[in-house]
Amino acid sequence: MFHVQTVSGPIAPDALGHSQIHEHIFVHRTPMAEKNPALRLDDPARSLEELRAYRAAGGGFLADAQPVAAGRDAERLGALSRESGVAVAASTGYHLLGFYPADCWVHSLDEEGLYDLYCGELLEGMLPWRPEPDRRPAQPTAFRAGLVKAAIPAEGAEGRYAVLLRAAARAVRCGVPLMLHTERGENTLPALELCFRAGLTPERLIVCHVDRQAADFGPHDAIAATGVYLDYDTIGRFKYHSDEEEVALLRHMCERGYTQRLLLSLDTTAQRMAAYGGGISLCYLLERFLPRLEAAGFPPGTLADFTVLNCRRLFAG
């Protein structure tokens, strides 16, 4: 029987409720955060405040998209989930290389070593966070990852990224989805082909951030035609575009028949979470954007697909 592995244990997909598949709720300092402090979310009280507000607004589940050795703290995620009542799936896998210090132990792993790392975090337990980047923790925590994160830069899955992506795609054999970070969807199709050659099927793959550009529907259509899920997570990110443009994109994708392949998230940062002084919160979809979609004529069944049913389908395989 399929289940969703959360940091609090396995739950049935039918128990997820309102879901946001790509968020960041607690992240320690990384090299990327040195350049952009919004990428650091390391105040437990503020993160808990966000999660409790999300739960009160109707949120049931979210996935934290920060992978191993890139600022993720498995034990903290477990505590935040327990204290808030929000089911949280944590990620193994890898992020863009800029998130890792030059002396990070992950850089020394070949494809087989990476594959073993990811499978171990999915089946046995995630490694704990440690401040020394050059020292691999010896023992896993009691908290298992529930999905695999992968990332490609704008130029695509070349060089080291091809090695990392192959290992991540193979790890999906453990029975979880893979979430693929992209830069506006650029060079995504070759990366998907690499995943498919590694044995990953489209219904287990989520492509993120394509909606950082919402004006050209062509890349959205091309990626959706492969059968993967698209996570639209640039909602409320006005440096990219307005919510009105996001609504137009969603309408186009529904008209093309992709309603059951679309997921909605916020890709939260400290700059965007109210408890950290940001402009919106984890509740923005529930309190602001979904009512906007309803007012624009999207039927209740479509909104349920976006926020509940598609996530269930994703984890059910």
TORKOL-4160 file (C-alpha; in steps of 0.2 Angstrom, whole numbers, padded with zeros to 4 digits, m for minus):
317
<pt num="1" X="0000" Y="0000" Z="0000"/>
<pt num="2" X="0007" Y="0017" Z="m0005"/>
<pt num="3" X="0010" Y="0030" Z="0009"/>
<pt num="4" X="0019" Y="0046" Z="0012"/>
<pt num="5" X="0034" Y="0046" Z="0023"/>
<pt num="6" X="0034" Y="0061" Z="0034"/>
<pt num="7" X="0046" Y="0066" Z="0048"/>
<pt num="8" X="0032" Y="0060" Z="0060"/>
<pt num="9" X="0030" Y="0043" Z="0051"/>
<pt num="10" X="0021" Y="0036" Z="0037"/>
<pt num="11" X="0003" Y="0042" Z="0033"/>
<pt num="12" X="m0009" Y="0038" Z="0019"/>
<pt num="13" X="m0010" Y="0049" Z="0004"/>
<pt num="14" X="m0029" Y="0052" Z="0008"/>
<pt num="15" X="m0024" Y="0060" Z="0025"/>
<pt num="16" X="m0014" Y="0074" Z="0017"/>
<pt num="17" X="m0027" Y="0087" Z="0016"/>
<pt num="18" X="m0022" Y="0104" Z="0008"/>
<pt num="19" X="m0004" Y="0101" Z="0002"/>
<pt num="20" X="0011" Y="0112" Z="m0003"/>
<pt num="21" X="0024" Y="0102" Z="m0011"/>
<pt num="22" X="0039" Y="0114" Z="m0012"/>
<pt num="23" X="0042" Y="0125" Z="0004"/>
<pt num="24" X="0057" Y="0129" Z="0015"/>
<pt num="25" X="0053" Y="0130" Z="0034"/>
<pt num="26" X="0069" Y="0128" Z="0042"/>
<pt num="27" X="0087" Y="0131" Z="0034"/>
<pt num="28" X="0103" Y="0134" Z="0042"/>
<pt num="29" X="0116" Y="0145" Z="0035"/>
<pt num="30" X="0124" Y="0140" Z="0018"/>
<pt num="31" X="0135" Y="0149" Z="0006"/>
<pt num="32" X="0120" Y="0154" Z="m0004"/>
<pt num="33" X="0113" Y="0162" Z="0012"/>
<pt num="34" X="0129" Y="0172" Z="0014"/>
<pt num="35" X="0124" Y="0180" Z="m0003"/>
<pt num="36" X="0106" Y="0181" Z="0000"/>
<pt num="37" X="0101" Y="0181" Z="0018"/>
<pt num="38" X="0083" Y="0177" Z="0014"/>
<pt num="39" X="0088" Y="0159" Z="0011"/>
<pt num="40" X="0092" Y="0157" Z="0029"/>
<pt num="41" X="0077" Y="0151" Z="0040"/>
<pt num="42" X="0085" Y="0146" Z="0057"/>
<pt num="43" X="0074" Y="0153" Z="0070"/>
<pt num="44" X="0063" Y="0139" Z="0077"/>
<pt num="45" X="0050" Y="0150" Z="0085"/>
<pt num="46" X="0047" Y="0160" Z="0069"/>
<pt num="47" X="0046" Y="0144" Z="0059"/>
<pt num="48" X="0034" Y="0136" Z="0071"/>
<pt num="49" X="0023" Y="0152" Z="0071"/>
<pt num="50" X="0022" Y="0150" Z="0052"/>
<pt num="51" X="0017" Y="0132" Z="0053"/>
<pt num="52" X="0004" Y="0135" Z="0066"/>
<pt num="53" X="m0004" Y="0149" Z="0056"/>
<pt num="54" X="m0004" Y="0137" Z="0041"/>
<pt num="55" X="m0012" Y="0123" Z="0051"/>
<pt num="56" X="m0025" Y="0135" Z="0057"/>
<pt num="57" X="m0029" Y="0141" Z="0040"/>
<pt num="58" X="m0032" Y="0124" Z="0034"/>
<pt num="59" X="m0015" Y="0117" Z="0029"/>
<pt num="60" X="m0012" Y="0099" Z="0032"/>
<pt num="61" X="0004" Y="0094" Z="0023"/>
<pt num="62" X="0019" Y="0102" Z="0015"/>
<pt num="63" X="0036" Y="0096" Z="0009"/>
<pt num="64" X="0052" Y="0104" Z="0014"/>
<pt num="65" X="0063" Y="0105" Z="m0001"/>
<pt num="66" X="0080" Y="0108" Z="0007"/>
<pt num="67" X="0091" Y="0092" Z="0005"/>
<pt num="68" X="0105" Y="0084" Z="0014"/>
<pt num="69" X="0121" Y="0094" Z="0019"/>
<pt num="70" X="0113" Y="0110" Z="0012"/>
<pt num="71" X="0107" Y="0117" Z="0028"/>
<pt num="72" X="0093" Y="0104" Z="0031"/>
<pt num="73" X="0090" Y="0099" Z="0050"/>
<pt num="74" X="0081" Y="0083" Z="0051"/>
<pt num="75" X="0078" Y="0084" Z="0069"/>
<pt num="76" X="0072" Y="0102" Z="0069"/>
<pt num="77" X="0060" Y="0097" Z="0055"/>
<pt num="78" X="0053" Y="0083" Z="0066"/>
<pt num="79" X="0051" Y="0094" Z="0081"/>
<pt num="80" X="0042" Y="0108" Z="0071"/>
<pt num="81" X="0030" Y="0095" Z="0063"/>
<pt num="82" X="0026" Y="0088" Z="0080"/>
<pt num="83" X="0023" Y="0105" Z="0088"/>
<pt num="84" X="0013" Y="0112" Z="0074"/>
<pt num="85" X="0002" Y="0097" Z="0069"/>
<pt num="86" X="0007" Y="0099" Z="0051"/>
<pt num="87" X="0013" Y="0084" Z="0042"/>
<pt num="88" X="0030" Y="0087" Z="0034"/>
<pt num="89" X="0040" Y="0077" Z="0021"/>
<pt num="90" X="0058" Y="0081" Z="0021"/>
<pt num="91" X="0070" Y="0079" Z="0006"/>
<pt num="92" X="0086" Y="0070" Z="0003"/>
<pt num="93" X="0095" Y="0073" Z="m0014"/>
<pt num="94" X="0105" Y="0088" Z="m0019"/>
<pt num="95" X="0103" Y="0107" Z="m0022"/>
<pt num="96" X="0113" Y="0118" Z="m0034"/>
<pt num="97" X="0131" Y="0117" Z="m0030"/>
<pt num="98" X="0132" Y="0135" Z="m0023"/>
<pt num="99" X="0123" Y="0129" Z="m0008"/>
<pt num="100" X="0138" Y="0118" Z="m0002"/>
<pt num="101" X="0154" Y="0124" Z="0005"/>
<pt num="102" X="0170" Y="0120" Z="m0005"/>
<pt num="103" X="0175" Y="0107" Z="0008"/>
<pt num="104" X="0158" Y="0099" Z="0010"/>
<pt num="105" X="0160" Y="0080" Z="0011"/>
<pt num="106" X="0146" Y="0077" Z="m0002"/>
<pt num="107" X="0158" Y="0083" Z="m0016"/>
<pt num="108" X="0169" Y="0067" Z="m0014"/>
<pt num="109" X="0155" Y="0055" Z="m0018"/>
<pt num="110" X="0153" Y="0047" Z="m0035"/>
<pt num="111" X="0137" Y="0041" Z="m0042"/>
<pt num="112" X="0136" Y="0025" Z="m0032"/>
<pt num="113" X="0140" Y="0034" Z="m0016"/>
<pt num="114" X="0127" Y="0047" Z="m0019"/>
<pt num="115" X="0114" Y="0034" Z="m0023"/>
<pt num="116" X="0118" Y="0024" Z="m0007"/>
<pt num="117" X="0117" Y="0041" Z="0003"/>
<pt num="118" X="0100" Y="0045" Z="m0004"/>
<pt num="119" X="0093" Y="0027" Z="m0002"/>
<pt num="120" X="0099" Y="0027" Z="0016"/>
<pt num="121" X="0090" Y="0043" Z="0020"/>
<pt num="122" X="0074" Y="0036" Z="0013"/>
<pt num="123" X="0075" Y="0019" Z="0020"/>
<pt num="124" X="0084" Y="0021" Z="0036"/>
<pt num="125" X="0085" Y="0039" Z="0042"/>
<pt num="126" X="0092" Y="0056" Z="0037"/>
<pt num="127" X="0109" Y="0062" Z="0043"/>
<pt num="128" X="0109" Y="0075" Z="0056"/>
<pt num="129" X="0114" Y="0093" Z="0053"/>
<pt num="130" X="0132" Y="0097" Z="0059"/>
<pt num="131" X="0141" Y="0114" Z="0058"/>
<pt num="132" X="0157" Y="0106" Z="0051"/>
<pt num="133" X="0154" Y="0104" Z="0032"/>
<pt num="134" X="0170" Y="0093" Z="0030"/>
<pt num="135" X="0164" Y="0079" Z="0042"/>
<pt num="136" X="0150" Y="0067" Z="0037"/>
<pt num="137" X="0139" Y="0062" Z="0052"/>
<pt num="138" X="0142" Y="0044" Z="0056"/>
<pt num="139" X="0124" Y="0040" Z="0062"/>
<pt num="140" X="0107" Y="0043" Z="0055"/>
<pt num="141" X="0093" Y="0051" Z="0064"/>
<pt num="142" X="0076" Y="0043" Z="0067"/>
<pt num="143" X="0068" Y="0054" Z="0054"/>
<pt num="144" X="0067" Y="0047" Z="0036"/>
<pt num="145" X="0066" Y="0057" Z="0020"/>
<pt num="146" X="0050" Y="0057" Z="0010"/>
<pt num="147" X="0055" Y="0062" Z="m0007"/>
<pt num="148" X="0071" Y="0066" Z="m0017"/>
<pt num="149" X="0076" Y="0084" Z="m0022"/>
<pt num="150" X="0087" Y="0087" Z="m0038"/>
<pt num="151" X="0092" Y="0103" Z="m0046"/>
<pt num="152" X="0099" Y="0109" Z="m0063"/>
<pt num="153" X="0106" Y="0126" Z="m0067"/>
<pt num="154" X="0100" Y="0136" Z="m0082"/>
<pt num="155" X="0113" Y="0127" Z="m0093"/>
<pt num="156" X="0106" Y="0110" Z="m0089"/>
<pt num="157" X="0112" Y="0093" Z="m0082"/>
<pt num="158" X="0130" Y="0094" Z="m0087"/>
<pt num="159" X="0146" Y="0088" Z="m0079"/>
<pt num="160" X="0144" Y="0085" Z="m0060"/>
<pt num="161" X="0125" Y="0089" Z="m0061"/>
<pt num="162" X="0123" Y="0074" Z="m0073"/>
<pt num="163" X="0131" Y="0063" Z="m0060"/>
<pt num="164" X="0120" Y="0070" Z="m0046"/>
<pt num="165" X="0104" Y="0069" Z="m0056"/>
<pt num="166" X="0107" Y="0051" Z="m0061"/>
<pt num="167" X="0109" Y="0046" Z="m0043"/>
<pt num="168" X="0094" Y="0055" Z="m0038"/>
<pt num="169" X="0083" Y="0048" Z="m0052"/>
<pt num="170" X="0089" Y="0030" Z="m0047"/>
<pt num="171" X="0084" Y="0033" Z="m0029"/>
<pt num="172" X="0066" Y="0035" Z="m0033"/>
<pt num="173" X="0066" Y="0016" Z="m0034"/>
<pt num="174" X="0064" Y="0017" Z="m0015"/>
<pt num="175" X="0046" Y="0022" Z="m0019"/>
<pt num="176" X="0046" Y="0041" Z="m0018"/>
<pt num="177" X="0044" Y="0056" Z="m0030"/>
<pt num="178" X="0058" Y="0066" Z="m0037"/>
<pt num="179" X="0057" Y="0085" Z="m0036"/>
<pt num="180" X="0067" Y="0094" Z="m0049"/>
<pt num="181" X="0073" Y="0112" Z="m0047"/>
<pt num="182" X="0075" Y="0122" Z="m0063"/>
<pt num="183" X="0079" Y="0139" Z="m0068"/>
<pt num="184" X="0063" Y="0145" Z="m0076"/>
<pt num="185" X="0062" Y="0128" Z="m0085"/>
<pt num="186" X="0077" Y="0131" Z="m0095"/>
<pt num="187" X="0085" Y="0115" Z="m0102"/>
<pt num="188" X="0073" Y="0104" Z="m0093"/>
<pt num="189" X="0068" Y="0092" Z="m0107"/>
<pt num="190" X="0086" Y="0085" Z="m0108"/>
<pt num="191" X="0086" Y="0083" Z="m0089"/>
<pt num="192" X="0070" Y="0074" Z="m0090"/>
<pt num="193" X="0077" Y="0062" Z="m0103"/>
<pt num="194" X="0091" Y="0058" Z="m0092"/>
<pt num="195" X="0079" Y="0054" Z="m0078"/>
<pt num="196" X="0068" Y="0043" Z="m0089"/>
<pt num="197" X="0084" Y="0033" Z="m0095"/>
<pt num="198" X="0088" Y="0030" Z="m0077"/>
<pt num="199" X="0071" Y="0022" Z="m0075"/>
<pt num="200" X="0061" Y="0036" Z="m0067"/>
<pt num="201" X="0043" Y="0037" Z="m0074"/>
<pt num="202" X="0034" Y="0054" Z="m0077"/>
<pt num="203" X="0021" Y="0051" Z="m0064"/>
<pt num="204" X="0034" Y="0051" Z="m0050"/>
<pt num="205" X="0042" Y="0068" Z="m0056"/>
<pt num="206" X="0038" Y="0086" Z="m0051"/>
<pt num="207" X="0046" Y="0100" Z="m0061"/>
<pt num="208" X="0048" Y="0116" Z="m0051"/>
<pt num="209" X="0050" Y="0135" Z="m0055"/>
<pt num="210" X="0044" Y="0134" Z="m0073"/>
<pt num="211" X="0032" Y="0148" Z="m0068"/>
<pt num="212" X="0046" Y="0160" Z="m0064"/>
<pt num="213" X="0041" Y="0165" Z="m0082"/>
<pt num="214" X="0023" Y="0165" Z="m0085"/>
<pt num="215" X="0022" Y="0175" Z="m0102"/>
<pt num="216" X="0028" Y="0161" Z="m0114"/>
<pt num="217" X="0017" Y="0146" Z="m0112"/>
<pt num="218" X="0028" Y="0136" Z="m0124"/>
<pt num="219" X="0040" Y="0129" Z="m0111"/>
<pt num="220" X="0025" Y="0124" Z="m0100"/>
<pt num="221" X="0016" Y="0115" Z="m0113"/>
<pt num="222" X="0032" Y="0105" Z="m0119"/>
<pt num="223" X="0036" Y="0100" Z="m0101"/>
<pt num="224" X="0018" Y="0095" Z="m0097"/>
<pt num="225" X="0017" Y="0085" Z="m0113"/>
<pt num="226" X="0030" Y="0073" Z="m0105"/>
<pt num="227" X="0018" Y="0068" Z="m0092"/>
<pt num="228" X="0027" Y="0075" Z="m0077"/>
<pt num="229" X="0019" Y="0086" Z="m0064"/>
<pt num="230" X="0022" Y="0105" Z="m0064"/>
<pt num="231" X="0024" Y="0114" Z="m0047"/>
<pt num="232" X="0019" Y="0132" Z="m0049"/>
<pt num="233" X="0028" Y="0140" Z="m0034"/>
<pt num="234" X="0030" Y="0158" Z="m0040"/>
<pt num="235" X="0013" Y="0163" Z="m0033"/>
<pt num="236" X="0015" Y="0180" Z="m0024"/>
<pt num="237" X="0033" Y="0182" Z="m0030"/>
<pt num="238" X="0030" Y="0199" Z="m0038"/>
<pt num="239" X="0048" Y="0202" Z="m0043"/>
<pt num="240" X="0044" Y="0189" Z="m0057"/>
<pt num="241" X="0026" Y="0193" Z="m0062"/>
<pt num="242" X="0009" Y="0197" Z="m0055"/>
<pt num="243" X="m0004" Y="0184" Z="m0048"/>
<pt num="244" X="m0015" Y="0189" Z="m0063"/>
<pt num="245" X="m0002" Y="0182" Z="m0075"/>
<pt num="246" X="m0001" Y="0166" Z="m0064"/>
<pt num="247" X="m0020" Y="0165" Z="m0066"/>
<pt num="248" X="m0019" Y="0167" Z="m0085"/>
<pt num="249" X="m0006" Y="0153" Z="m0085"/>
<pt num="250" X="m0016" Y="0141" Z="m0075"/>
<pt num="251" X="m0031" Y="0144" Z="m0086"/>
<pt num="252" X="m0021" Y="0140" Z="m0101"/>
<pt num="253" X="m0014" Y="0124" Z="m0094"/>
<pt num="254" X="m0031" Y="0118" Z="m0088"/>
<pt num="255" X="m0038" Y="0122" Z="m0106"/>
<pt num="256" X="m0024" Y="0111" Z="m0113"/>
<pt num="257" X="m0030" Y="0097" Z="m0102"/>
<pt num="258" X="m0016" Y="0097" Z="m0088"/>
<pt num="259" X="m0027" Y="0101" Z="m0073"/>
<pt num="260" X="m0022" Y="0084" Z="m0065"/>
<pt num="261" X="m0004" Y="0088" Z="m0067"/>
<pt num="262" X="m0003" Y="0105" Z="m0058"/>
<pt num="263" X="0003" Y="0108" Z="m0040"/>
<pt num="264" X="0003" Y="0125" Z="m0031"/>
<pt num="265" X="0017" Y="0130" Z="m0018"/>
<pt num="266" X="0025" Y="0146" Z="m0012"/>
<pt num="267" X="0044" Y="0141" Z="m0012"/>
<pt num="268" X="0045" Y="0151" Z="0004"/>
<pt num="269" X="0060" Y="0161" Z="0010"/>
<pt num="270" X="0063" Y="0173" Z="0025"/>
<pt num="271" X="0059" Y="0187" Z="0014"/>
<pt num="272" X="0042" Y="0180" Z="0011"/>
<pt num="273" X="0036" Y="0173" Z="0028"/>
<pt num="274" X="0027" Y="0185" Z="0039"/>
<pt num="275" X="0035" Y="0178" Z="0055"/>
<pt num="276" X="0052" Y="0182" Z="0048"/>
<pt num="277" X="0046" Y="0200" Z="0043"/>
<pt num="278" X="0042" Y="0195" Z="0025"/>
<pt num="279" X="0028" Y="0201" Z="0014"/>
<pt num="280" X="0017" Y="0185" Z="0014"/>
<pt num="281" X="0016" Y="0169" Z="0023"/>
<pt num="282" X="0013" Y="0150" Z="0021"/>
<pt num="283" X="m0005" Y="0154" Z="0022"/>
<pt num="284" X="m0005" Y="0165" Z="0006"/>
<pt num="285" X="m0012" Y="0151" Z="m0005"/>
<pt num="286" X="m0026" Y="0147" Z="0007"/>
<pt num="287" X="m0031" Y="0165" Z="0011"/>
<pt num="288" X="m0027" Y="0175" Z="m0004"/>
<pt num="289" X="m0023" Y="0165" Z="m0020"/>
<pt num="290" X="m0036" Y="0152" Z="m0020"/>
<pt num="291" X="m0051" Y="0164" Z="m0017"/>
<pt num="292" X="m0043" Y="0174" Z="m0032"/>
<pt num="293" X="m0045" Y="0158" Z="m0043"/>
<pt num="294" X="m0062" Y="0155" Z="m0037"/>
<pt num="295" X="m0067" Y="0173" Z="m0041"/>
<pt num="296" X="m0059" Y="0170" Z="m0058"/>
<pt num="297" X="m0071" Y="0156" Z="m0062"/>
<pt num="298" X="m0060" Y="0140" Z="m0058"/>
<pt num="299" X="m0073" Y="0127" Z="m0051"/>
<pt num="300" X="m0071" Y="0119" Z="m0034"/>
<pt num="301" X="m0065" Y="0103" Z="m0042"/>
<pt num="302" X="m0051" Y="0111" Z="m0051"/>
<pt num="303" X="m0045" Y="0119" Z="m0035"/>
<pt num="304" X="m0046" Y="0103" Z="m0026"/>
<pt num="305" X="m0035" Y="0095" Z="m0039"/>
<pt num="306" X="m0022" Y="0109" Z="m0037"/>
<pt num="307" X="m0021" Y="0108" Z="m0018"/>
<pt num="308" X="m0026" Y="0091" Z="m0013"/>
<pt num="309" X="m0030" Y="0077" Z="m0026"/>
<pt num="310" X="m0014" Y="0079" Z="m0037"/>
<pt num="311" X="m0003" Y="0078" Z="m0022"/>
<pt num="312" X="m0012" Y="0062" Z="m0017"/>
<pt num="313" X="m0010" Y="0055" Z="m0035"/>
<pt num="314" X="0009" Y="0060" Z="m0035"/>
<pt num="315" X="0013" Y="0050" Z="m0019"/>
<pt num="316" X="0001" Y="0035" Z="m0024"/>
<pt num="317" X="0012" Y="0033" Z="m0040"/>
